[in-house]
Amino acid sequence: MKSRTQVGIIGAGPAGLMLSHLLARAGIDSVVLERRSRDYVEKRVRAGVLEQGTVNLMHETGVGERLAREGLVHRGVEFRFEGMGHRIAFDELTGGSTITVYGQQEVVKDLIAARLAAGARLHFEVEDVSVHDVGSSTPRLRYTVNGESVELECDFIAGCDGFHGVSREAIPAEQLVRYEREYPFGWVGILASVAPSAEELIYASHDRGFALHSMRSPTLTRLYVQCDRSDTIEDWPDDRIWEELHLRLATDDGFALTEGPIVEKGIAWMHSAVTEPMQYGRLFLAGDAAHIVPATGAKGLNLAVADVRVLAGALDTWYRSASPVALASYSDTCLRRVWRAQHFSYWMTTMLHKFPADDAVQRKLQIAQLRWVVSSRAAAASLAENYTGVVEV
C-alpha cells in the first residue's frame, strides 16, 4: 500500500510525539511510527525532571492540564557532602525558574491522548521500518503494520527513534562525526513504594560514591546509587542498596531515609554521545537519535523537546514561505544547546562521582569545588540557570 504525509516521524517517545503535536498546531500533517506497543511506551520509566521551558511548552500547547495537577514543582535542590546538606534556591537565583518532577511516561501519555483525540495517524507495533531517498525531494519510509506493507512518501522525515533506532543509520557514515565518552560507572536505580524522605532532590557526594534521592509522586521514591561498570544487578541485592543509600545520604544531624518495597530495579550506565550534523538531506535527527547525556544533569528529555521545538518552527517556516534557511540551520541551532547541556552534565558528573583512578588529592579537589558551588552566589546561580534550562545559548 502507498500513502503520503508531509512529515514522517519515526518514534513515539517525547520527541516524536511533541513534534507531531507542534506540527498539527501549525496545520502540518504527520504520521508517527512506533515499533513498541502503546502500553509499553506509556509505562516505560525514564527521566522525570522537566525544565521550566519544557513545562511552559506543555502548558502553551494545551497538554499541561494533568502536569499542573500532578507535577511536583521544585524551587531548589540540595547538595549533600561532608555530612551536611546545602540548598540551591533555583527560583531566587534565576528570577523565578523552577523544575517539575513529572515522569517521562506521563508526558508520553498526555501527548498520545492529545494526538489520538485529534485523529492523528499514530501507529504502534510497526515492524521493519526503513528509510529511503533522504537526499531527494520525496524521501520515503517503508514499514509493516497490522501485517500490511506500506510505503509512505514524505516531504521530510524526522528520526526520533532513540540511540538504537534506524534513522541515524540511514545517513552515510562518511557524512557524520560521532563524539562519545563512556564513564567508568553506572547508577543502580530503584523505585520504592514509599513516600519521599525529603521534599526536593538530593545530590550526595560521598567517599563511597554518588547517591541521588528523587521522587515520582507523593507515594513513590526514586533512588540511585553509583556502582562499578563491571557490576550486574545481581551484585546489588535490596539490602545492599538500602545500606549504601543510608551511608551516602546520611547527615550529621540524623537524616532519616525511609525504606519501602522496591517495585522496580535496574542499572543505567553513564554515557555521552553527540552526532554531528543532526540532519542530512531531508532527514532530521532529534533527541536520543542524535545525542545522549549522562543522567546527572537531567537533560535528556528536555533536549529532545528543545530539538523538536526548533524543528517544528523551521518546518512551519518552510511550508509558509518556502524559505529553507531555518531548516538548513537546524543542526547548528540545536547543537549549541546540546553541547552546553553536555558540558553541564559532564561538570555535574565529575564533581559528584567517584572515579576509579581518584586519589585523596582528587577527593579534596571535589570537596573544594562543592564548597564553592554552595557558598558562591555566582556559582550557585550558574548551576541553577543550567539546571532549570538555559533560554539562549
C-alpha positions in Angstrom: 0.0 0.0 0.0 1.2 3.5 -0.8 0.4 6.5 1.4 1.6 10.1 1.8 2.2 12.7 4.5 4.1 15.9 4.9 6.4 14.7 7.8 7.1 11.1 8.6 8.1 10.7 12.2 9.9 7.6 13.5 9.5 7.1 17.2 6.6 7.8 19.7 8.7 9.0 22.6 8.6 12.6 23.8 10.5 13.9 20.8 8.3 12.3 18.1 5.0 12.9 19.9 5.8 16.5 20.7 6.9 17.2 17.1 3.7 15.7 15.8 1.7 17.8 18.3 3.5 21.0 17.4 3.2 20.4 13.6 -0.5 19.7 13.9 -0.9 23.1 15.7 0.7 24.7 12.6 -1.6 22.8 10.2 1.1 20.3 9.1 0.2 16.7 8.6 2.4 13.9 10.1 2.5 10.2 10.6 4.2 8.7 13.7 5.6 5.2 13.6 6.5 3.3 16.8 7.8 -0.3 17.0 6.7 -0.8 20.6 3.1 -1.2 21.8 1.2 1.7 23.2 1.1 0.0 26.6 4.9 -0.3 26.6 5.7 3.3 25.8 3.2 4.6 28.3 4.8 2.5 31.1 8.5 2.9 30.1 10.1 4.7 33.1 12.7 7.2 32.1 13.6 10.8 33.1 11.4 12.6 35.5 12.7 16.2 35.7 11.2 18.8 33.4 12.9 22.2 32.9 11.0 25.4 33.0 10.9 25.7 29.2 9.5 22.2 28.8 6.8 22.8 31.3 5.9 26.1 29.7 5.7 24.5 26.2 3.3 21.8 27.5 1.0 24.5 29.0 1.2 26.7 25.9 0.2 23.9 23.6 -2.7 22.5 25.6 -1.1 19.3 27.1 -0.3 20.6 30.6 -3.6 20.0 32.4 -2.5 16.8 34.2 1.0 18.2 34.6 -0.4 21.2 36.5 -2.4 18.9 38.7 0.1 16.1 39.4 3.6 17.5 38.7 5.7 18.2 41.7 7.2 21.7 41.4 10.7 22.1 43.0 12.1 25.5 43.7 15.5 24.2 44.6 17.8 21.2 45.1 20.1 20.0 47.8 23.8 19.1 47.5 25.0 16.9 50.3 28.6 16.3 51.3 30.7 16.1 54.4 27.6 15.1 56.4 25.8 18.4 55.6 23.1 19.5 53.2 23.3 22.7 51.2 20.2 24.0 49.3 20.5 25.8 46.0 17.4 28.0 45.6 16.5 27.9 41.9 13.7 30.4 41.9 15.7 33.0 43.8 18.8 32.7 41.6 17.1 32.7 38.2 14.3 35.2 38.6 11.6 32.6 39.3 12.5 29.5 37.2 11.8 26.1 38.7 11.8 22.4 37.7 8.9 20.0 37.8 9.1 16.3 38.7 6.8 14.5 36.2 7.8 11.2 34.7 8.6 10.8 31.1 5.9 8.2 30.8 3.4 10.7 32.0 4.4 13.2 29.3 4.1 10.4 26.7 0.6 9.5 28.0 -0.5 13.1 27.7 0.8 13.5 24.2 -0.6 10.2 23.0 -4.0 11.2 24.3 -3.8 14.6 22.6 -2.7 13.1 19.3 -5.3 10.4 19.2 -8.1 12.9 20.2 -7.0 15.0 17.2 -7.3 12.0 14.9 -3.6 11.7 14.2 -2.1 8.8 12.3 -0.2 7.2 15.2 0.8 3.6 14.6 2.2 1.3 17.3 3.9 -2.2 16.9 5.2 -1.2 13.5 7.8 -3.6 12.0 10.6 -3.4 9.5 10.9 0.4 9.3 13.4 1.5 6.7 14.4 5.0 5.4 14.9 5.7 1.7 15.8 8.6 -0.6 16.5 11.2 2.0 18.7 13.1 -0.4 15.7 13.6 -2.8 12.7 15.8 -2.5 10.5 12.8 -1.8 12.0 10.7 1.0 10.2 7.5 1.8 9.5 5.2 4.8 8.8 1.6 4.3 7.3 -0.5 7.1 4.8 -3.2 8.0 1.8 -2.5 10.3 -1.0 -5.0 11.1 0.6 -7.4 8.6 0.4 -4.9 5.7 3.4 -3.4 3.9 3.3 0.3 3.5 5.4 2.8 1.5 5.0 6.3 3.0 6.0 9.2 0.8 7.0 12.3 2.8 8.3 15.8 2.3 10.6 15.4 5.3 11.5 12.6 7.8 12.2 13.1 11.5 14.3 10.5 13.2 13.1 10.5 16.8 13.7 6.8 17.4 16.4 6.8 20.1 20.0 5.8 20.3 19.5 2.3 18.8 17.0 3.4 16.1 17.2 3.1 12.3 17.1 6.7 11.3 20.7 7.6 12.1 21.9 4.6 10.1 20.2 6.0 7.0 22.8 8.7 6.9 26.0 7.8 5.1 28.7 7.2 7.7 31.2 9.5 6.0 28.8 12.3 6.4 28.7 12.1 10.2 31.1 12.7 13.1 30.4 10.9 16.3 31.7 12.1 19.7 31.4 9.6 22.5 32.5 9.1 26.1 31.9 6.1 28.3 32.0 6.8 32.1 33.5 4.0 34.3 30.4 3.7 36.4 26.7 3.5 36.4 23.6 4.0 38.6 21.7 1.3 40.4 18.2 2.7 40.3 15.2 1.7 42.4 11.6 2.8 42.5 10.3 2.3 46.0 6.7 2.3 47.1 7.2 4.8 50.0 6.8 8.5 50.5 9.9 10.5 49.7 12.2 11.2 52.6 12.7 14.9 51.5 10.7 17.5 49.6 13.4 18.1 47.0 16.1 16.2 45.1 19.3 15.4 47.0 22.6 15.0 45.2 25.0 13.3 47.5 28.8 13.1 47.0 30.3 10.6 49.4 33.7 8.9 49.8 32.0 5.7 48.8 30.4 7.3 45.7 27.4 9.2 44.4 23.8 8.8 45.5 20.6 10.6 44.5 17.3 10.9 46.3 14.4 11.8 43.9 10.7 11.0 43.6 7.9 10.3 41.2 4.9 11.1 43.3 3.9 11.7 46.9 4.0 7.9 47.4 6.8 6.8 45.1 10.5 7.5 45.7 13.2 7.2 43.0 16.7 6.5 44.4 20.1 5.9 42.7 23.5 4.7 44.0 26.7 4.7 42.0 28.1 1.3 41.0 31.1 0.0 39.1 31.0 -0.5 35.4 31.6 -4.3 35.9 28.6 -4.7 38.3 25.5 -6.6 37.4 22.1 -6.1 39.1 22.7 -9.5 40.8 25.6 -7.8 42.6 23.1 -5.4 44.2 20.5 -7.2 46.4 18.0 -5.0 48.0 19.7 -5.0 51.4 23.0 -3.7 49.9 21.2 -0.9 48.0 19.5 0.3 51.1 22.7 0.1 53.2 24.6 2.2 50.6 21.8 4.7 50.4 21.7 5.1 54.2 25.5 5.6 54.3 25.8 8.0 51.3 22.7 10.2 52.2 23.5 10.4 55.9 23.9 13.8 57.6 25.4 14.7 61.0 22.0 15.9 62.1 20.4 12.5 61.6 18.6 12.5 58.2 16.1 9.6 58.2 15.8 7.7 54.9 12.6 5.8 54.9 12.7 2.3 53.2 9.8 0.7 51.4 9.1 -2.2 49.0 11.2 -2.0 45.8 8.9 -2.2 42.8 11.5 -1.7 40.1 15.3 -2.1 39.9 17.9 -1.7 37.2 21.3 -0.3 36.2 21.8 2.7 33.9 25.2 3.3 32.5 26.7 6.8 32.2 27.3 7.5 28.6 27.8 10.7 26.5 27.4 10.9 22.7 26.8 13.6 20.1 26.2 13.1 16.3 27.1 16.0 14.0 25.4 17.1 11.9 21.8 16.3 13.1 20.5 16.5 9.5 21.2 15.1 6.1 19.1 15.9 3.1 15.5 15.8 4.2 16.2 13.6 7.3 16.4 15.4 10.7 17.5 13.7 13.9 16.1 14.7 17.3 16.5 13.6 20.9 18.5 10.4 21.7 18.8 9.6 18.0 21.3 12.5 17.9 22.7 12.8 21.4 22.9 11.1 24.8 23.9 12.9 28.1 24.7 11.4 31.5 21.6 11.5 33.7 23.4 13.6 36.3 22.2 16.9 34.7 18.6 15.7 34.0 18.8 16.9 30.4 17.8 14.0 28.1 14.1 14.6 27.8 14.5 18.3 27.8 17.0 18.4 25.0 14.6 16.2 22.9 11.8 18.7 23.4 14.1 21.6 22.6 15.2 19.9 19.4 11.7 19.4 18.1 10.6 22.8 19.1 13.3 24.2 16.7 12.4 21.6 14.0 8.7 22.4 14.2 9.4 26.1 13.8 11.7 25.5 10.9 9.2 23.3 9.1 6.4 25.8 9.7 8.6 28.5 8.1 9.3 26.3 5.1 5.6 25.5 4.5 4.6 29.1 4.9 7.3 30.8 2.9 9.3 28.0 1.1 12.4 29.5 2.8 15.0 26.8 3.5 17.1 29.0 5.8 15.7 27.8 9.2 15.8 24.1 8.1 19.4 24.5 6.9 20.4 25.9 10.3 18.5 23.3 12.3 21.6 21.3 13.3 23.8 24.3 14.2 21.0 25.8 16.3 20.3 22.6 18.2 24.0 21.7 18.7 24.7 24.9 20.6 22.2 23.8 23.3 23.3 20.2 23.1 27.0 21.0 23.8 26.0 23.4 26.6 24.0 20.5 28.2 26.8 18.1 27.6 29.2 20.3 29.4 26.8 20.9 32.3 26.2 17.1 32.6 30.0 16.4 32.5 30.6 19.1 35.1 27.9 17.7 37.4 29.1 14.1 36.8 32.8 14.8 37.5 32.0 16.9 40.6 29.8 14.3 42.3 31.1 10.9 41.3 34.0 8.8 42.5 36.2 7.7 39.6 38.4 4.5 39.8 41.6 6.4 39.5 40.7 9.1 42.1 43.2 9.6 44.9 43.0 11.6 48.1 44.0 14.8 46.3 41.2 14.4 43.8 38.7 14.0 46.6 39.9 17.2 48.2 39.5 19.0 44.9 35.9 17.7 44.6 35.1 18.9 48.1 36.7 22.3 47.3 34.5 22.6 44.2 31.4 21.6 46.0 32.0 24.1 48.8 32.5 26.9 46.2 29.2 26.0 44.4 27.2 26.2 47.6 28.9 29.2 49.0 29.2 31.5 46.0 26.1 33.2 44.7 27.6 33.4 41.3 28.5 29.7 41.2 25.1 28.7 42.6 23.3 30.9 40.0 25.2 29.3 37.2 24.2 25.9 38.4 20.5 27.0 38.8 20.4 28.6 35.4 21.7 25.4 33.7 19.6 23.0 35.7 16.3 24.9 35.1 17.1 25.4 31.5 19.2 27.9 29.6 16.9 30.1 27.5 19.5 31.1 24.9 23.0 29.7 24.2 
